[in-house]
Amino acid sequence: MRVIAGTARGLRLDCPAGVARPMMDRVRGAVFSSLGEAVPGARALDLFAGSGAIGIEALSRGAASCHFVDRNRKAAEVIRTNLARAKLTGSVRLQDVAAYLGSATPAAFDLVFADPPFALETGDPAHPHSLLAGSDLARCVAPGGFFVVELPQEPPRPDPSWELLRNRRYGQAWVAMYRRTSDA
């Protein structure tokens, strides 16, 4: 796994063994190609951050900031190491995703990425279905901001706070891109 573009282009990233299933390079490339000019200057959030590859890609491409959230201590250590090797700066939080979103500043982020464990149960408050149906995620994303999620099945239909812009299958995973439509 490597950084695809930007200031850290080509850098190989470590992945916490047995903890993370990182988004494939070609999928990350397609996501960032779709986001285009929304990345430079953006305030980003990488949920279920694992290795930090998605957030590091955003920082490498010019995002102004990125917060990384993962509840696994080993993942947090690997993210810090990867950030240092890439010569990038980000905030790493060792916390459950649902708890983090419940306490995050309103409209704090322009880009939110989520690559949750595929084994996450549908009823879990941090499951993407729950995040899209609840108010905490929508409250954290600035109007017009984006939520990009990778899932093992076709993504859910969002509530009116979200517009599904893109929904594509890559092998066994689906990647969906939503835009925040209104104040929640």
C-alpha positions in Angstrom: 0.0 0.0 0.0 1.4 3.4 -1.0 0.5 7.1 -1.2 -0.7 7.6 -4.8 -0.2 11.4 -5.4 0.9 14.6 -3.8 3.8 15.5 -1.6 4.2 12.0 -0.2 3.6 10.2 -3.6 5.1 6.7 -3.7 5.7 6.4 0.0 4.9 2.8 1.2 2.7 2.8 4.3 2.7 0.3 7.1 -0.5 -1.5 8.0 -1.3 -2.9 11.5 -1.3 -6.7 11.1 -4.6 -8.3 11.8 -6.2 -5.0 12.6 -7.0 -3.2 9.3 -8.2 -4.1 5.8 -6.9 -1.0 3.9 -8.8 0.3 0.9 -7.0 -0.8 -2.3 -4.7 1.7 -4.0 -6.8 1.7 -7.2 -10.0 2.3 -5.2 -8.4 5.2 -3.3 -7.2 6.6 -6.6 -10.7 6.5 -8.0 -12.2 8.1 -4.9 -9.7 11.0 -5.0 -10.1 11.4 -8.7 -13.9 11.8 -8.1 -13.3 14.3 -5.3 -10.9 16.4 -7.5 -10.7 20.0 -6.4 -12.7 19.3 -3.1 -9.5 18.0 -1.5 -7.0 21.0 -1.5 -7.7 23.1 1.7 -10.3 20.6 3.0 -10.7 19.6 6.6 -10.8 15.8 6.6 -11.8 13.1 9.0 -10.6 9.4 8.6 -13.0 7.1 10.5 -11.9 3.5 11.3 -8.5 4.8 10.2 -6.5 1.6 10.4 -3.3 2.5 8.7 -4.3 6.1 8.0 -3.9 5.6 4.3 -7.1 7.5 3.3 -6.4 10.5 5.5 -2.7 10.5 4.6 -3.7 10.5 0.9 -5.9 13.5 1.6 -3.1 15.4 3.4 -0.6 14.5 0.6 -3.0 16.0 -1.9 -3.4 19.3 0.0 -6.1 18.8 2.6 -5.6 21.5 5.3 -6.0 19.0 8.2 -7.0 15.5 9.0 -8.3 13.8 12.2 -7.8 10.1 12.4 -10.1 8.0 14.6 -9.7 4.4 15.5 -10.3 2.5 18.7 -7.4 0.1 18.3 -4.1 1.2 20.0 -1.9 -0.6 17.5 -3.7 1.2 14.6 -3.1 4.6 16.3 0.6 3.8 16.7 0.9 2.8 13.0 -1.0 6.0 11.9 1.5 8.2 13.9 4.4 6.3 12.3 3.0 6.7 8.8 2.4 10.4 9.3 5.9 10.9 10.5 7.4 9.0 7.6 5.2 11.0 5.2 6.3 14.3 6.9 2.6 15.2 7.4 0.7 16.3 10.4 -2.6 15.0 11.7 -4.5 14.5 14.9 -4.9 10.8 16.0 -7.8 9.9 18.4 -7.9 6.5 20.1 -11.7 6.4 20.4 -14.9 4.6 19.2 -16.2 6.2 16.0 -19.8 6.7 17.3 -18.5 8.3 20.5 -16.2 10.6 18.6 -18.9 11.8 16.2 -21.3 12.4 19.2 -18.8 14.9 20.6 -17.3 16.5 17.4 -17.7 20.1 16.6 -20.6 20.9 14.3 -19.7 21.4 10.6 -16.0 20.7 11.4 -15.3 18.6 8.3 -15.5 19.0 4.5 -14.5 15.4 3.8 -15.2 12.3 5.9 -13.9 8.9 5.0 -15.0 5.6 6.5 -13.6 2.2 5.9 -15.3 0.2 8.7 -14.6 -3.5 9.4 -16.8 -5.6 7.2 -17.7 -7.7 10.2 -19.3 -4.7 12.0 -22.9 -5.5 12.8 -25.7 -3.5 11.2 -27.2 -2.5 14.6 -23.8 -1.1 15.8 -24.1 2.8 16.2 -20.9 3.1 14.2 -22.2 1.1 11.3 -22.5 3.2 8.1 -26.3 2.5 8.0 -26.6 3.9 11.5 -24.3 6.9 10.8 -26.2 7.9 7.7 -29.6 7.5 9.5 -28.4 9.4 12.7 -27.8 13.1 13.2 -24.2 13.0 14.5 -22.4 12.4 11.2 -24.6 14.9 9.4 -24.0 17.5 12.1 -20.1 17.1 11.8 -20.0 17.5 8.0 -20.3 21.0 6.6 -23.1 21.6 4.1 -21.8 20.6 0.7 -19.2 18.3 2.3 -18.7 14.7 1.4 -18.9 11.3 3.1 -17.1 8.5 1.4 -17.6 4.9 2.7 -16.5 1.4 1.7 -18.9 -1.4 2.5 -19.2 -5.2 1.8 -22.7 -4.7 0.3 -24.6 -2.1 -1.7 -24.7 1.2 0.3 -27.9 2.3 2.1 -30.2 4.9 0.7 -29.6 8.1 2.7 -32.0 10.3 4.6 -32.7 13.8 3.1 -29.6 15.2 4.7 -27.5 13.3 2.2 -27.4 13.0 -1.6 -25.9 9.8 -3.0 -23.6 11.0 -5.7 -21.8 7.8 -6.6 -22.1 4.1 -5.9 -19.6 1.7 -7.4 -18.5 -1.9 -6.9 -14.8 -2.8 -6.8 -14.4 -6.5 -6.4 -16.1 -7.6 -3.2 -16.5 -4.0 -1.9 -18.8 -1.1 -2.6 -17.7 2.5 -2.4 -20.4 5.2 -2.0 -19.9 9.0 -2.1 -22.6 11.1 -0.4 -22.9 14.9 -0.3 -24.3 16.8 2.7 -27.4 18.6 1.4 -28.7 20.6 4.3 -28.3 21.6 8.0 -29.1 18.7 10.3 
